[in-house]
Amino acid sequence: MLQYTVCKSPTFPEIEAFIKSGLPAKYPNLELKAVEDLDPMIILLDKHGVVEHKEDVKNWTTEDINTYINTHLEKINISEATV
C-alpha cells in the first residue's frame, strides 16, 4: 500500500508524479490510500492484511518508489493485461 496525503501532494511532487504516471496500474496488489496529515509511506502487508514493514518515502524519487515496489510486489505483464 502506498499511503499519501492529498493536501500535501504538492509538497511531495515525486509521490504525485508516481501516482499519476500509470505505474501503479502495473501492480494489481498495490493499493493507493489517501489519508489526512501523514507523510507518504509504503506499507507492506502480508496475505492476511497484517503490517509487515513500513517505509517512509517522503524523500524518495519516483524512480526510487518504482524500484522498491517492483522489488516487493508482483507486477502484471503488460502484454497479458491487454489481451
Protein Blocks (a to p, Z undefined) as FASTA:
>chain_A
ZZddfklmmmmmmlmmmmmnommmmmmkbccdddehiacddddddfkopafbdcdfklpc
fklmmmmmmmmpccddfklmmZZ
